[in-house]
Amino acid sequence: MRARLCIDAAVGETRRALLDQDGRPFRLEIERWSERGRRARLDDVWWARVRGRMPGNRGWFVDLGLSRDAVVEPTRATAITEGAMLAFRVKSEAWADKGVVLSLADIASTITPPDTPRLDQAASEDPFLRGVDVIETLEGLPARREIDDAIDQATSTTVVLPGGGDIAIETTRGLATVDVDAGARIAEQDAGAFALNLNLAAAQEAARHISLRGIAGLLAVDFVRMEARRDQRAVVVRFRRSLATSLGRASEVLELSPLGLCEAAIARRARPLADALAAQRDEREALDALREIESVGVSARAGRIHARISTGARDWLERGVIDWQPALADRIGARWTFEAVGGRAGLPEVWSAA
């Protein structure tokens, strides 16, 4: 798939997005500076120590030296014994209350394991770009605007379809659902053609948003009812192919049930966007303030930059969790002033003055 890559390497947070040939985002990735070295990323290889079996013999708990144990699914490998230091590859990143899922890495037996868990090597290929041919790379403010728009799209509950109608996307702990609604879409004379065209548009847009939001696990799509088996198969094929294109890999997608539901199982690999955005609120506001200060500083080359933020966000910045001050000064000069106000964290206010 040909796509444009957007990179927003802001102070405190790096964000990336992929846009299709129509300029629509279909993948998003966010990593805060405060996470660097503190989370296991997809396809990385780690040395880790086996702690013990999971209850019910469902695999092994493994210590990566991070805040949460990883797990290895049941395997016949005799090398996995309690206390062993082994090389593992990240099969699925941590999300919500679930730990990293690992598999044994193919590494030379002559290599001496380290004494403590650590990252051995980053992924040889960028998983974010899998299945994509990057035809253009955007950076700076243009990329920042595209990514802001992509996040707005990815956090909306309802998605308007081309030609009318919409889909509503909801996620729960065990299942994600997509509901297709005709809404104010202009009806065609042929009811079958109307349902088919609506569902084809919904299948493609649902696949894009599933990829964009990092939704995985069990999924149910409630398409508008179609009577013709040929039309039902066409919608499933469109959904299956669109998922494969957006995700860069195939997913298990079943035929429509008698009730018009399409069930799918999507392998979970990267963490969901909701988890990536779920920073502690003081940090989230502080990072948003730094990004806005940088944007204003690039646009207004002269004058002081003022930022009004909550006391919690100000305190987070002052604690020095990340080394943001020299990085920001190097980009726009040390010309910012913070005004802390009481109350809960929210959106920062940033402006330039002569």
C-alpha positions in Angstrom: 0.0 0.0 0.0 1.3 3.4 -0.9 1.1 6.0 1.9 2.4 9.2 3.3 4.3 9.1 6.6 3.7 12.0 9.1 6.3 12.4 11.9 5.8 14.9 14.8 8.9 14.7 16.9 7.8 17.2 19.5 9.6 17.9 22.7 8.3 15.2 25.2 6.5 13.0 22.7 6.9 11.5 19.3 3.8 10.8 17.2 3.6 9.2 13.8 0.7 8.7 11.4 0.2 7.0 8.0 -2.1 8.5 5.4 -3.6 6.6 2.5 -3.6 8.0 -1.1 -6.8 9.9 -0.3 -5.1 11.6 2.7 -7.1 9.6 5.3 -5.1 8.4 8.3 -5.1 4.6 8.9 -2.3 4.1 11.5 -1.2 6.1 14.5 1.6 5.6 17.0 2.5 7.7 20.0 5.4 7.4 22.4 6.2 9.7 25.3 9.7 10.5 26.3 8.9 9.3 29.8 8.3 5.8 28.4 11.7 5.4 26.6 13.4 2.3 27.8 10.4 1.5 30.0 8.2 -0.5 27.7 8.7 -3.5 25.4 8.0 -2.7 21.8 6.7 -5.0 19.1 9.4 -7.4 17.7 12.1 -6.2 20.1 14.3 -8.9 21.6 14.8 -8.9 25.3 16.8 -11.0 27.8 14.4 -11.9 30.6 14.3 -14.2 33.5 11.5 -16.9 33.9 9.8 -16.4 37.2 7.4 -19.3 37.3 4.4 -21.0 35.8 1.1 -19.2 35.4 -2.0 -20.7 37.2 -3.6 -23.6 35.4 -0.3 -24.2 33.4 -1.3 -21.5 31.0 2.3 -20.4 30.3 5.0 -18.7 32.2 5.5 -15.4 34.0 8.7 -13.6 32.8 10.6 -10.7 34.3 11.7 -8.1 31.7 13.0 -5.7 34.4 10.0 -3.5 33.8 7.1 -2.5 36.0 5.0 -5.5 35.0 5.7 -9.2 34.2 5.4 -10.4 30.7 3.9 -13.8 29.8 5.0 -16.7 27.5 2.1 -18.8 26.2 2.3 -22.6 26.6 5.2 -24.1 24.7 6.9 -27.5 24.5 10.3 -25.8 24.6 12.4 -27.6 27.3 14.6 -24.5 27.7 11.9 -22.7 29.6 12.5 -23.5 33.3 12.0 -21.5 36.4 14.9 -19.1 36.9 16.3 -19.4 33.4 17.6 -16.3 31.6 16.4 -16.5 28.0 16.1 -14.4 24.9 12.5 -13.5 24.0 10.8 -11.6 21.1 7.9 -9.3 21.8 4.9 -10.8 20.2 2.3 -8.4 21.6 2.8 -5.1 23.5 1.2 -4.5 26.9 -2.2 -2.9 27.0 -4.7 -2.0 29.7 -4.1 -4.6 32.5 -2.5 -7.1 30.2 1.2 -7.7 30.2 3.6 -8.1 27.2 3.3 -11.5 25.4 6.5 -13.1 24.4 7.8 -15.9 22.2 11.3 -17.5 22.3 13.8 -15.7 20.1 16.1 -17.4 17.7 19.5 -16.5 19.1 22.8 -18.3 18.9 23.4 -20.7 21.8 27.0 -19.5 22.1 25.9 -16.1 23.3 26.3 -15.7 27.1 23.1 -14.4 28.7 23.5 -11.2 30.8 23.0 -11.3 34.6 20.0 -9.1 34.6 17.0 -8.6 32.2 17.6 -6.0 29.5 16.7 -5.1 25.9 19.0 -7.0 23.5 18.1 -5.5 20.2 15.4 -3.4 18.7 13.2 -4.7 15.9 15.1 -5.1 12.7 12.2 -3.7 10.6 9.8 -1.0 11.7 6.5 -2.8 12.5 4.6 0.5 12.1 5.5 0.6 8.4 4.8 -3.1 7.7 3.1 -3.6 4.3 3.5 0.1 3.4 5.4 1.8 0.6 6.2 5.3 1.9 6.0 7.8 -1.0 6.4 11.0 1.0 7.4 12.0 4.5 5.9 15.1 6.2 7.5 16.6 9.3 7.1 19.8 11.3 3.9 21.8 11.6 2.2 20.2 8.5 2.7 16.8 10.0 1.5 18.0 13.4 -1.7 19.3 11.9 -2.4 16.0 10.1 -1.7 14.0 13.3 -3.9 16.2 15.4 -6.7 15.6 12.9 -6.0 11.9 12.9 -6.4 11.8 16.7 -9.6 13.7 16.5 -10.9 11.1 14.1 -9.7 8.2 16.1 -11.3 9.4 19.3 -14.8 10.1 17.9 -17.5 7.6 18.6 -19.4 8.1 15.3 -17.8 8.1 11.8 -19.7 9.6 8.9 -19.5 7.5 5.7 -18.9 8.9 2.2 -22.3 9.3 0.5 -24.1 9.4 3.9 -24.8 7.1 6.8 -22.4 6.4 9.6 -20.8 3.8 11.8 -20.6 3.8 15.6 -17.6 2.2 17.2 -17.5 1.0 20.8 -15.0 -1.0 22.7 -15.5 -3.0 25.9 -13.1 -5.2 27.9 -14.0 -8.3 25.9 -15.4 -7.1 22.6 -15.4 -4.3 20.1 -18.5 -3.5 18.1 -19.3 -1.5 14.9 -22.9 -0.6 14.2 -23.8 0.5 10.6 -26.6 3.0 10.2 -28.1 4.5 7.1 -28.8 7.8 8.7 -29.7 10.5 6.2 -28.1 8.6 3.2 -30.2 9.2 0.1 -32.0 6.0 -0.7 -31.7 4.3 -4.1 -34.7 2.9 -6.0 -33.3 -0.6 -5.5 -33.3 -1.5 -1.8 -30.7 -4.2 -2.3 -28.3 -1.9 -4.1 -28.8 0.7 -1.3 -27.9 -1.8 1.4 -24.9 -3.2 -0.6 -23.4 0.2 -1.3 -23.9 1.4 2.3 -22.3 -1.8 3.7 -19.3 -1.7 1.2 -18.6 1.9 2.3 -19.0 0.9 6.0 -16.7 -2.1 5.6 -13.9 -0.1 4.2 -14.3 2.8 6.8 -14.6 0.3 9.7 -11.4 -1.4 8.7 -9.5 1.9 8.5 -10.7 2.9 12.0 -10.0 -0.4 13.5 -6.4 0.0 12.3 -6.2 3.7 13.3 -7.4 3.0 16.8 -5.4 -0.2 17.3 -8.5 -2.2 18.0 -7.8 -5.9 18.4 -9.4 -9.1 19.8 -12.9 -10.1 19.1 -15.0 -7.8 16.9 -18.6 -7.8 15.7 -19.9 -5.6 12.9 -23.6 -5.2 12.5 -24.2 -4.5 8.8 -27.5 -3.4 7.4 -29.4 -6.5 6.4 -28.9 -7.8 2.9 -31.0 -10.6 1.3 -28.7 -11.6 -1.6 -25.9 -14.1 -0.6 -23.8 -12.6 -3.4 -24.0 -9.1 -1.8 -23.2 -10.6 1.7 -20.1 -12.2 0.3 -19.0 -9.0 -1.4 -19.2 -7.1 1.8 -17.2 -9.7 3.8 -14.6 -9.7 1.1 -14.3 -5.9 1.1 -14.0 -5.9 4.9 -11.4 -8.7 4.9 -9.3 -7.1 2.2 -9.6 -3.6 3.7 -8.5 -4.9 7.1 -5.4 -6.6 5.6 -4.5 -3.4 3.7 -4.8 -1.1 6.7 -3.2 -3.5 9.3 -0.5 -4.9 7.0 -1.6 -8.5 7.9 -4.5 -10.9 7.5 -7.2 -11.3 10.1 -9.8 -14.0 10.6 -13.1 -12.7 9.3 -16.2 -15.0 9.2 -19.1 -14.9 6.8 -22.2 -13.0 7.8 -24.4 -14.7 10.4 -28.2 -15.1 9.7 -28.7 -12.0 11.8 -26.3 -10.0 9.6 -23.4 -9.9 12.0 -19.8 -10.2 10.8 -17.5 -11.6 13.5 -13.7 -11.2 13.3 -10.7 -12.0 15.4 -7.8 -9.5 15.1 -4.4 -10.4 16.5 -3.3 -7.9 19.1 0.2 -6.7 18.4 0.8 -3.0 19.1 -0.9 -1.3 22.0 -4.3 0.5 21.3 -4.3 4.2 20.7 -6.5 4.7 23.8 -3.6 3.3 25.9 -1.0 5.5 24.2 -3.1 8.6 24.9 -3.9 7.6 28.5 -1.0 9.4 30.2 -1.4 10.7 33.7 -3.4 13.9 33.3 -0.7 16.3 34.5 1.8 14.8 32.1 -0.8 14.9 29.3 -1.4 18.6 29.8 2.3 19.3 30.2 3.1 17.6 26.9 0.3 19.4 25.1 1.6 22.7 26.5 5.2 21.9 25.3 3.9 21.0 21.8 1.8 24.2 21.6 4.7 26.4 22.8 6.9 24.9 20.1 4.3 25.5 17.5 3.7 29.1 18.5 7.5 29.6 18.8 8.0 28.4 15.2 5.2 30.6 13.9 6.2 33.7 15.9 9.9 34.1 15.6 10.1 37.0 18.0 8.6 37.9 21.3 7.9 36.0 24.5 5.6 33.0 24.6 3.2 32.7 27.5 1.5 29.4 28.6 -1.3 29.1 31.2 -1.4 25.6 32.7 -2.6 23.9 35.8 -0.4 23.7 38.9 -0.3 20.0 38.5 1.1 20.3 35.0 3.6 22.9 36.1 4.7 20.7 39.0 5.2 17.8 36.6 7.5 19.9 34.4 9.5 21.2 37.3 10.1 17.6 38.6 12.3 17.0 35.6 10.8 13.7 34.6 12.1 14.4 31.1 14.9 16.7 30.0 12.6 19.1 28.1 14.1 22.5 28.8 17.3 22.3 26.7 15.5 20.5 23.9 12.8 23.3 23.7 15.4 26.1 24.0 17.4 24.6 21.2 14.3 24.7 18.9 12.8 28.1 19.7 15.1 29.8 22.2 14.5 30.1 26.0 11.6 32.6 25.7 8.6 31.0 27.4 6.8 31.8 30.6 4.5 29.6 32.6 1.5 30.9 34.5 0.1 28.2 36.9 -3.5 28.3 37.8 -5.4 26.1 40.3 -8.0 23.6 39.3 -7.9 20.3 37.4 -5.7 19.7 34.4 -7.2 20.6 31.0 -6.2 22.2 27.8 -3.3 24.6 28.1 -3.6 28.2 26.8 -0.5 29.4 24.8 0.0 32.7 23.1 2.8 35.0 21.9 3.3 38.6 22.9 5.8 41.2 21.8 
